[in-house]
Amino acid sequence: MFDARTSQDDYLPHRVAQFRAQVARRLDGSLTEEEFRPLRLMNGVYLQLHSYMLRVAIPYGALTPDQLRMLGHVADRWDRGYGHFTTRTNIQYHWHKLVDIPDALEALASVGIHSIQTSGNTIRNITADAFAGAAQDELEDPRPWAELMRRWSTDHPEFQFLPRKFKIAVSAGTQDRAVVSAYDIGLRIVEQDGQRGFQVWIGGGLGRTPYLGQVVRDFLPQADLLPYLEAIISTYNLTGRRDNKWKARIKITVAERGLDVMRAEIEEEFTRRRAEFSGVDQEVLQELRARFAAPAFRNAPIDAYDAAREASPGFRSWTDTNLHPHRIDGYASAIITLKAPGVTPGDMTSDQMRLVADLAERFGHGDIRVNHDQNLVLPHLHKSDLPEIYAILREAGLATANAGKVSDIIACPGMDYCTLATARSIPIAKDIAAHFRAEGLEDAIGQMKIRISGCINACGHHHLGHIGILGLDRAGVENYQITLGGDGYDIPTLGQRAGAGFPAEEVVPAIDRLVRAYLDVREDENERFIDAYRRLGPAPFKAALYPEVANA
């Protein structure tokens, strides 16, 4: 087990050497592909349509400049010069040769990055709010807790062979930006009677049978976090189904057995584990809090920022759209969207990685984040530096002012890469974005979250999109279902299927009708699509999608 006190300097080289020997045995025929499969999955290696894919963990979405540069180096040296950031803040390389993967892992380990537990039926990458430590509305920085959970869960001997994969997210803001309701375990830092603790959710998950999580504990003292997590996961490990992988997630266990039954068993197990728990987590936590201490912010005028906003419409648009409020006056967090015209959502070139690393080092206290929307965030930027930062980003094609807009689309890799996919996601996302840019409607539409998945596994989180699109195979033809009203942030809601699916060539016209109907019925320009949908219900939007039915 990777103990909370264990140094990665010792642990990661051991794991790389172990996997290098396994790869050698596969290449010389000592291991069949079937025998090799569980070994490679333990190290984040998938066999996809065209080649092996390497998924690298970015715990709670946090990167240093050296780590981002190394990701760029790996892209250049062993892939095709780019990587793909996912909704779970990992990065994927889709063109690795198996013989090269141990060398890539060794290079990543040199800067403290690995691919352990990015696959398999174990506890996956811990995710958190991309604005952690910077957001105005957070009670405290959740990253120390996320790092504590990462150390505890890595190679945990009891939880390496769970019924199914297991995902944990933690959030600390009054607004949930980690989408905790969609996770196997979701944690929200809360206060009760002057004490900090966690509201604990269980049983969330998407895929072919989507469920929103339910609150199993309204308040858990912070000191009890790890024994309570162990109680939840051990209860699931014993009671979760293993006869059918489609019914093996904890969401199905909770749905079939009932929340009250699960809660009683979890509490009983928690009482036992808490009495035996050593409490080492609290000692380590103090070190982690020091590690994530706020940088040395500076107090400087922002006249240059204000002047640039007045002088440059492009800069003003970018700051209106891509900045997030910071807890320190004079600072902002900047979203770098990886959704420029014509690019694959979430893709980033090695040159762009190095450029953002340089910006973070020069202007951003060496702090870089990956967010749930497949974008990057520089969380600590002084506003006086933003005009120069914007100019550099613009030159690199990274200053698209579309964060949260109709072209800021989440999309899985789809059938262009994935063996599980039944339809393409990337071309649909590109076509929708290009269409509304060409129509000049992006600003008029405002915030609109479109999510696209290329199969029922829902890696594009289409269930949580204001507009969700699910690509399926219908007798050998790609067909796209549309869901409406999903939300993972303000009011957790699963989108509802609108009706019959559309062939690929009809998806953009259908979304165009839907969006124009919204523009016609909204109360004013400040009413978002999701708000209009909640106010009016699905009827006017279904009528726009299916005019032939409405006019029949």
FIMAR-133355 format. One line per 3 residues: their letters; for each residue y, z, x of C-alpha. Coordinates in nm, 3 decimals. Example, Ala and Ser with C-alpha at 12.3 -4.5 7.8 and 13.67 -1.06 7.14 Angstrom:
residues 2
AS	-0.450,0.780,1.230 | -0.106,0.714,1.367
***
This chain:
residues 552
MFD	0.000,0.000,0.000 | 0.356,-0.071,0.115 | 0.477,0.291,0.109
ART	0.842,0.358,0.033 | 0.887,0.465,0.395 | 0.700,0.172,0.551
SQD	0.902,-0.067,0.764 | 0.891,-0.435,0.675 | 0.893,-0.499,1.051
DYL	0.530,-0.380,1.057 | 0.412,-0.485,0.714 | 0.526,-0.847,0.682
PHR	0.385,-0.977,1.014 | 0.048,-0.828,0.918 | 0.050,-1.009,0.584
VAQ	0.153,-1.339,0.744 | -0.127,-1.314,1.002 | -0.376,-1.236,0.727
FRA	-0.271,-1.540,0.524 | -0.268,-1.763,0.833 | -0.635,-1.682,0.886
QVA	-0.710,-1.755,0.519 | -0.535,-2.092,0.540 | -0.733,-2.180,0.853
RRL	-1.057,-2.103,0.671 | -0.951,-2.322,0.379 | -0.859,-2.612,0.607
DGS	-1.186,-2.598,0.803 | -1.388,-2.584,0.480 | -1.506,-2.224,0.512
LTE	-1.333,-2.151,0.182 | -1.348,-2.374,-0.123 | -1.032,-2.428,-0.326
EEF	-1.175,-2.198,-0.593 | -1.238,-1.924,-0.336 | -0.897,-1.979,-0.178
RPL	-0.707,-1.975,-0.507 | -0.675,-1.596,-0.553 | -0.579,-1.556,-0.187
RLM	-0.300,-1.811,-0.201 | -0.173,-1.677,-0.533 | -0.138,-1.332,-0.377
NGV	0.107,-1.501,-0.140 | 0.305,-1.705,-0.393 | 0.138,-2.040,-0.320
YLQ	0.062,-2.273,-0.612 | -0.112,-2.611,-0.616 | 0.111,-2.835,-0.827
LHS	0.116,-3.201,-0.923 | 0.208,-3.351,-0.586 | 0.172,-3.074,-0.329
YML	0.161,-2.701,-0.276 | 0.455,-2.501,-0.405 | 0.579,-2.186,-0.231
RVA	0.760,-1.928,-0.442 | 0.968,-1.684,-0.238 | 1.086,-1.353,-0.382
IPY	1.453,-1.264,-0.390 | 1.431,-0.901,-0.506 | 1.693,-0.819,-0.771
GAL	1.861,-1.147,-0.673 | 2.026,-1.011,-0.358 | 2.061,-1.210,-0.034
TPD	2.238,-1.163,0.297 | 2.402,-1.461,0.471 | 2.122,-1.469,0.731
QLR	1.860,-1.476,0.457 | 2.028,-1.762,0.274 | 2.060,-1.955,0.600
MLG	1.690,-1.899,0.659 | 1.611,-2.035,0.313 | 1.804,-2.345,0.412
HVA	1.616,-2.367,0.741 | 1.281,-2.350,0.561 | 1.399,-2.625,0.326
DRW	1.485,-2.848,0.623 | 1.192,-2.767,0.848 | 0.901,-2.763,0.603
DRG	1.025,-2.912,0.275 | 1.269,-3.183,0.165 | 1.604,-3.021,0.233
YGH	1.649,-2.825,-0.087 | 1.512,-2.534,-0.288 | 1.498,-2.454,-0.658
FTT	1.628,-2.120,-0.789 | 1.446,-1.984,-1.094 | 1.532,-1.769,-1.394
RTN	1.367,-1.474,-1.219 | 1.591,-1.505,-0.911 | 1.314,-1.648,-0.692
IQY	1.340,-1.969,-0.495 | 1.068,-2.235,-0.503 | 0.988,-2.507,-0.252
HWH	0.791,-2.788,-0.415 | 0.686,-3.003,-0.118 | 0.518,-2.775,0.134
KLV	0.205,-2.874,0.325 | -0.054,-2.600,0.324 | -0.090,-2.605,0.703
DIP	0.284,-2.529,0.736 | 0.311,-2.241,0.491 | 0.213,-1.962,0.736
DAL	0.486,-2.081,0.974 | 0.738,-2.082,0.689 | 0.633,-1.731,0.588
EAL	0.665,-1.613,0.947 | 1.019,-1.751,0.963 | 1.108,-1.585,0.632
ASV	0.961,-1.254,0.746 | 1.198,-1.254,1.044 | 1.484,-1.190,0.799
GIH	1.290,-0.962,0.564 | 1.191,-1.218,0.300 | 0.839,-1.278,0.169
SIQ	0.639,-1.430,-0.114 | 0.410,-1.136,-0.184 | 0.345,-1.074,-0.556
TSG	0.543,-1.375,-0.672 | 0.220,-1.478,-0.840 | -0.102,-1.322,-0.963
NTI	-0.183,-1.050,-1.214 | 0.031,-0.788,-1.052 | 0.386,-0.651,-1.062
RNI	0.615,-0.944,-0.990 | 0.967,-0.960,-0.845 | 1.195,-0.684,-0.980
TAD	1.512,-0.830,-1.134 | 1.854,-0.681,-1.206 | 2.211,-0.765,-1.303
AFA	2.361,-1.021,-1.064 | 2.694,-0.834,-1.083 | 2.542,-0.500,-0.983
GAA	2.784,-0.288,-0.784 | 3.078,-0.501,-0.894 | 3.086,-0.509,-1.275
QDE	3.349,-0.312,-1.461 | 3.111,-0.189,-1.729 | 2.821,-0.047,-1.529
LED	2.741,0.324,-1.515 | 2.607,0.295,-1.162 | 2.468,0.036,-0.925
PRP	2.108,-0.038,-1.036 | 2.006,-0.194,-0.703 | 1.886,0.131,-0.541
WAE	1.648,0.174,-0.834 | 1.538,-0.189,-0.814 | 1.467,-0.154,-0.443
LMR	1.281,0.171,-0.502 | 1.061,-0.003,-0.760 | 1.005,-0.296,-0.525
RWS	0.879,-0.070,-0.249 | 0.663,0.132,-0.488 | 0.507,-0.175,-0.650
TDH	0.438,-0.384,-0.339 | 0.065,-0.369,-0.268 | 0.024,-0.075,-0.506
PEF	-0.355,-0.031,-0.491 | -0.398,0.047,-0.861 | -0.200,-0.247,-0.994
QFL	-0.316,-0.551,-0.797 | -0.555,-0.675,-1.065 | -0.386,-0.612,-1.398
PRK	-0.497,-0.793,-1.715 | -0.202,-1.031,-1.662 | 0.120,-1.070,-1.466
FKI	0.377,-0.793,-1.512 | 0.757,-0.808,-1.490 | 1.025,-0.539,-1.473
AVS	1.404,-0.567,-1.511 | 1.679,-0.306,-1.479 | 2.037,-0.313,-1.606
AGT	2.324,-0.063,-1.591 | 2.610,-0.223,-1.784 | 2.720,-0.172,-2.142
QDR	2.632,-0.540,-2.173 | 2.276,-0.617,-2.070 | 2.288,-0.901,-1.817
AVV	1.929,-0.856,-1.700 | 1.769,-0.948,-2.037 | 1.557,-0.632,-2.040
SAY	1.429,-0.704,-2.393 | 1.229,-1.002,-2.262 | 1.036,-0.810,-1.997
DIG	0.707,-0.620,-1.987 | 0.918,-0.318,-1.894 | 1.294,-0.319,-1.939
LRI	1.514,-0.037,-1.809 | 1.873,0.036,-1.905 | 2.061,0.310,-1.722
VEQ	2.221,0.538,-1.981 | 2.385,0.880,-2.004 | 2.284,1.172,-2.226
DGQ	2.456,1.509,-2.223 | 2.614,1.429,-1.889 | 2.281,1.334,-1.728
RGF	2.182,0.988,-1.607 | 1.853,0.840,-1.712 | 1.680,0.532,-1.843
QVW	1.625,0.384,-2.185 | 1.277,0.235,-2.149 | 1.161,-0.081,-2.329
IGG	0.809,-0.217,-2.327 | 0.627,-0.519,-2.463 | 0.880,-0.797,-2.419
GLG	0.777,-1.144,-2.312 | 0.809,-1.509,-2.401 | 0.544,-1.781,-2.364
RTP	0.330,-1.911,-2.649 | 0.358,-1.579,-2.840 | 0.711,-1.445,-2.785
YLG	0.802,-1.082,-2.850 | 1.112,-0.879,-2.790 | 1.052,-0.544,-2.626
QVV	1.067,-0.214,-2.812 | 1.214,0.117,-2.700 | 0.932,0.351,-2.600
RDF	1.162,0.619,-2.457 | 1.526,0.667,-2.554 | 1.596,0.878,-2.249
LPQ	1.395,0.928,-1.932 | 1.549,1.143,-1.655 | 1.599,0.939,-1.341
ADL	1.376,1.166,-1.134 | 1.082,1.076,-1.358 | 1.109,0.699,-1.322
LPY	0.812,0.620,-1.098 | 0.553,0.847,-1.265 | 0.661,0.711,-1.604
LEA	0.625,0.352,-1.483 | 0.283,0.437,-1.349 | 0.191,0.590,-1.685
IIS	0.293,0.273,-1.871 | 0.117,0.032,-1.637 | -0.199,0.239,-1.601
TYN	-0.225,0.268,-1.981 | -0.187,-0.108,-2.009 | -0.433,-0.162,-1.724
LTG	-0.699,0.028,-1.916 | -0.626,-0.101,-2.267 | -0.494,-0.455,-2.214
RRD	-0.724,-0.742,-2.305 | -0.914,-0.927,-2.035 | -1.120,-1.155,-2.258
NKW	-0.839,-1.405,-2.324 | -0.554,-1.462,-2.079 | -0.327,-1.579,-2.361
KAR	-0.360,-1.236,-2.521 | -0.360,-1.027,-2.205 | 0.011,-0.948,-2.162
IKI	0.134,-0.601,-2.256 | 0.334,-0.755,-2.542 | 0.002,-0.833,-2.716
TVA	-0.137,-0.489,-2.634 | 0.166,-0.325,-2.796 | 0.156,-0.560,-3.095
ERG	-0.216,-0.508,-3.158 | -0.237,-0.134,-3.094 | 0.109,-0.036,-3.219
LDV	0.404,0.120,-3.039 | 0.328,0.473,-3.159 | -0.028,0.462,-3.024
MRA	0.090,0.324,-2.691 | 0.369,0.582,-2.670 | 0.130,0.872,-2.726
EIE	-0.109,0.750,-2.457 | 0.176,0.679,-2.214 | 0.325,1.025,-2.265
EEF	-0.013,1.191,-2.210 | -0.068,0.994,-1.890 | 0.289,1.064,-1.781
TRR	0.236,1.439,-1.813 | -0.067,1.415,-1.585 | 0.093,1.188,-1.326
RAE	0.421,1.375,-1.315 | 0.240,1.695,-1.219 | 0.071,1.514,-0.929
FSG	0.370,1.309,-0.814 | 0.499,1.391,-0.467 | 0.863,1.318,-0.541
VDQ	0.913,1.119,-0.221 | 1.109,0.865,-0.425 | 1.405,1.104,-0.453
EVL	1.426,1.144,-0.077 | 1.417,0.769,-0.026 | 1.666,0.716,-0.308
QEL	1.943,0.888,-0.114 | 1.891,0.647,0.176 | 1.894,0.354,-0.064
RAR	2.216,0.465,-0.229 | 2.378,0.478,0.113 | 2.242,0.131,0.188
FAA	2.404,-0.008,-0.127 | 2.735,0.172,-0.083 | 3.042,-0.028,-0.180
PAF	3.202,-0.236,0.096 | 3.546,-0.157,0.234 | 3.767,-0.322,-0.028
RNA	4.120,-0.409,0.070 | 4.444,-0.370,-0.116 | 4.647,-0.689,-0.086
PID	4.884,-0.892,-0.306 | 4.743,-1.174,-0.518 | 5.056,-1.391,-0.524
AYD	4.869,-1.684,-0.368 | 4.607,-1.665,-0.643 | 4.867,-1.668,-0.919
AAR	5.057,-1.953,-0.755 | 4.742,-2.162,-0.716 | 4.658,-2.115,-1.082
EAS	5.001,-2.244,-1.175 | 4.986,-2.539,-0.936 | 4.628,-2.659,-0.981
PGF	4.469,-2.729,-1.321 | 4.129,-2.762,-1.153 | 4.156,-2.422,-0.988
RSW	4.285,-2.267,-1.309 | 3.991,-2.408,-1.503 | 3.745,-2.278,-1.245
TDT	3.894,-1.929,-1.244 | 3.903,-1.921,-1.625 | 3.537,-2.016,-1.646
NLH	3.353,-1.902,-1.334 | 3.504,-1.561,-1.258 | 3.366,-1.230,-1.380
PHR	3.579,-0.912,-1.397 | 3.544,-0.679,-1.100 | 3.572,-0.301,-1.106
IDG	3.832,-0.310,-0.827 | 4.183,-0.440,-0.900 | 4.258,-0.759,-0.712
YAS	3.892,-0.858,-0.686 | 3.664,-1.085,-0.887 | 3.304,-1.201,-0.884
AII	3.263,-1.579,-0.865 | 2.977,-1.775,-1.018 | 2.875,-2.081,-0.817
TLK	2.700,-2.299,-1.071 | 2.418,-2.519,-0.949 | 2.480,-2.754,-1.241
APG	2.713,-3.020,-1.101 | 2.700,-3.362,-1.271 | 2.371,-3.538,-1.202
VTP	2.195,-3.259,-1.014 | 1.875,-3.084,-1.114 | 1.961,-2.743,-1.264
GDM	1.893,-2.470,-1.010 | 1.854,-2.701,-0.708 | 2.053,-2.630,-0.393
TSD	2.057,-2.823,-0.068 | 2.015,-2.661,0.272 | 2.371,-2.759,0.368
QMR	2.502,-2.591,0.054 | 2.302,-2.278,0.135 | 2.455,-2.258,0.479
LVA	2.803,-2.314,0.340 | 2.771,-2.034,0.083 | 2.630,-1.806,0.353
DLA	2.938,-1.875,0.563 | 3.169,-1.806,0.266 | 2.996,-1.476,0.193
ERF	3.023,-1.372,0.555 | 3.386,-1.472,0.585 | 3.522,-1.364,0.247
GHG	3.255,-1.179,0.048 | 3.140,-0.876,0.250 | 2.814,-1.055,0.328
DIR	2.686,-1.023,-0.028 | 2.519,-1.306,-0.223 | 2.332,-1.292,-0.553
VNH	2.111,-1.522,-0.758 | 2.150,-1.480,-1.133 | 1.930,-1.529,-1.438
DQN	2.103,-1.861,-1.516 | 1.981,-2.029,-1.193 | 2.323,-1.997,-1.032
LVL	2.462,-1.806,-0.735 | 2.721,-1.530,-0.741 | 2.960,-1.403,-0.475
PHL	3.021,-1.056,-0.621 | 3.307,-0.924,-0.407 | 3.593,-1.171,-0.353
HKS	3.959,-1.080,-0.319 | 4.167,-1.300,-0.545 | 4.403,-1.394,-0.261
DLP	4.110,-1.573,-0.094 | 3.999,-1.765,-0.400 | 4.219,-2.076,-0.353
EIY	4.065,-2.139,-0.010 | 3.714,-2.057,-0.135 | 3.756,-2.298,-0.427
AIL	3.874,-2.578,-0.196 | 3.567,-2.533,0.027 | 3.329,-2.520,-0.269
REA	3.488,-2.826,-0.424 | 3.438,-3.026,-0.105 | 3.069,-2.929,-0.112
GLA	3.019,-3.017,-0.479 | 2.984,-2.651,-0.578 | 3.304,-2.593,-0.775
TAN	3.192,-2.717,-1.117 | 3.385,-2.514,-1.376 | 3.107,-2.480,-1.631
AGK	2.959,-2.129,-1.613 | 2.818,-2.048,-1.955 | 2.913,-2.385,-2.102
VSD	2.705,-2.659,-2.257 | 2.623,-2.817,-1.919 | 2.520,-2.488,-1.757
IIA	2.164,-2.543,-1.875 | 1.858,-2.342,-1.775 | 1.563,-2.575,-1.719
CPG	1.219,-2.525,-1.571 | 1.087,-2.792,-1.328 | 0.879,-2.942,-1.609
MDY	0.640,-3.231,-1.571 | 0.822,-3.364,-1.265 | 0.647,-3.092,-1.065
CTL	0.438,-2.849,-1.267 | 0.068,-2.896,-1.350 | 0.108,-2.685,-1.664
ATA	0.399,-2.880,-1.809 | 0.349,-3.109,-2.108 | 0.694,-3.269,-2.102
RSI	0.990,-3.325,-1.876 | 1.275,-3.074,-1.864 | 1.499,-3.198,-1.585
PIA	1.590,-3.542,-1.730 | 1.665,-3.388,-2.070 | 1.897,-3.129,-1.912
KDI	2.075,-3.395,-1.708 | 2.119,-3.624,-2.009 | 2.263,-3.348,-2.230
AAH	2.507,-3.237,-1.962 | 2.616,-3.595,-1.885 | 2.663,-3.673,-2.253
FRA	2.903,-3.388,-2.330 | 3.095,-3.442,-2.008 | 3.139,-3.808,-2.101
EGL	3.253,-3.708,-2.449 | 3.506,-3.464,-2.303 | 3.380,-3.183,-2.524
EDA	3.276,-2.914,-2.274 | 3.595,-2.710,-2.303 | 3.616,-2.751,-2.680
IGQ	3.258,-2.631,-2.727 | 3.309,-2.318,-2.517 | 3.019,-2.084,-2.449
MKI	2.686,-2.237,-2.541 | 2.357,-2.139,-2.382 | 2.100,-2.421,-2.383
RIS	1.755,-2.343,-2.244 | 1.478,-2.600,-2.186 | 1.107,-2.540,-2.123
GCI	0.855,-2.810,-2.042 | 0.560,-2.625,-2.198 | 0.470,-2.322,-2.408
NAC	0.475,-2.093,-2.103 | 0.853,-2.085,-2.158 | 0.968,-2.064,-1.795
GHH	1.300,-2.209,-1.916 | 1.337,-1.918,-2.161 | 1.404,-2.153,-2.451
HLG	1.337,-1.872,-2.699 | 1.656,-1.700,-2.576 | 1.883,-2.003,-2.591
HIG	2.156,-2.037,-2.848 | 1.990,-2.376,-2.858 | 1.638,-2.386,-2.720
ILG	1.437,-2.698,-2.643 | 1.058,-2.692,-2.597 | 0.884,-3.002,-2.464
LDR	0.531,-3.064,-2.591 | 0.271,-3.338,-2.583 | 0.200,-3.508,-2.914
AGV	-0.085,-3.758,-2.878 | 0.033,-3.855,-2.533 | 0.402,-3.876,-2.627
ENY	0.665,-3.622,-2.522 | 0.805,-3.439,-2.823 | 1.081,-3.178,-2.820
QIT	1.112,-2.890,-3.065 | 1.453,-2.729,-3.114 | 1.504,-2.358,-3.175
LGG	1.830,-2.201,-3.290 | 1.994,-1.860,-3.268 | 1.823,-1.708,-2.964
DGY	2.005,-1.458,-2.745 | 1.898,-1.231,-2.462 | 2.230,-1.062,-2.396
DIP	2.451,-0.945,-2.685 | 2.198,-0.902,-2.966 | 1.842,-0.966,-2.845
TLG	1.704,-1.235,-3.076 | 1.428,-1.492,-3.057 | 1.536,-1.842,-3.158
QRA	1.378,-1.988,-3.469 | 1.225,-2.333,-3.482 | 1.455,-2.568,-3.672
GAG	1.193,-2.820,-3.788 | 1.002,-3.121,-3.663 | 1.035,-3.223,-3.300
FPA	1.216,-3.524,-3.158 | 1.101,-3.793,-2.914 | 1.277,-3.784,-2.580
EEV	1.525,-4.060,-2.663 | 1.641,-3.876,-2.975 | 1.706,-3.536,-2.819
VPA	2.063,-3.602,-2.703 | 2.172,-3.757,-3.037 | 2.019,-3.459,-3.219
IDR	2.201,-3.206,-2.998 | 2.521,-3.407,-3.040 | 2.494,-3.384,-3.421
LVR	2.426,-3.014,-3.394 | 2.724,-2.948,-3.170 | 2.963,-3.155,-3.381
AYL	2.849,-2.968,-3.692 | 2.933,-2.643,-3.513 | 3.279,-2.772,-3.421
DVR	3.337,-2.859,-3.787 | 3.230,-2.524,-3.933 | 3.353,-2.267,-3.682
EDE	3.637,-2.045,-3.795 | 3.850,-2.108,-3.486 | 3.815,-2.211,-3.124
NER	3.715,-1.857,-3.025 | 3.407,-1.845,-3.245 | 3.107,-1.922,-3.029
FID	2.813,-2.127,-3.153 | 2.593,-1.818,-3.169 | 2.854,-1.633,-3.375
AYR	2.889,-1.923,-3.618 | 2.510,-1.940,-3.648 | 2.488,-1.569,-3.726
RLG	2.767,-1.597,-3.982 | 2.642,-1.907,-4.163 | 2.269,-1.900,-4.103
PAP	2.059,-2.203,-4.010 | 2.129,-2.427,-4.312 | 2.432,-2.628,-4.187
FKA	2.276,-2.674,-3.846 | 1.940,-2.786,-3.978 | 2.125,-3.032,-4.202
ALY	2.293,-3.177,-3.893 | 1.966,-3.203,-3.705 | 1.780,-3.365,-3.996
PEV	2.038,-3.562,-4.198 | 1.767,-3.772,-4.359 | 1.619,-3.455,-4.513
ANA	1.955,-3.315,-4.616 | 2.050,-3.643,-4.786 | 1.715,-3.697,-4.957
***
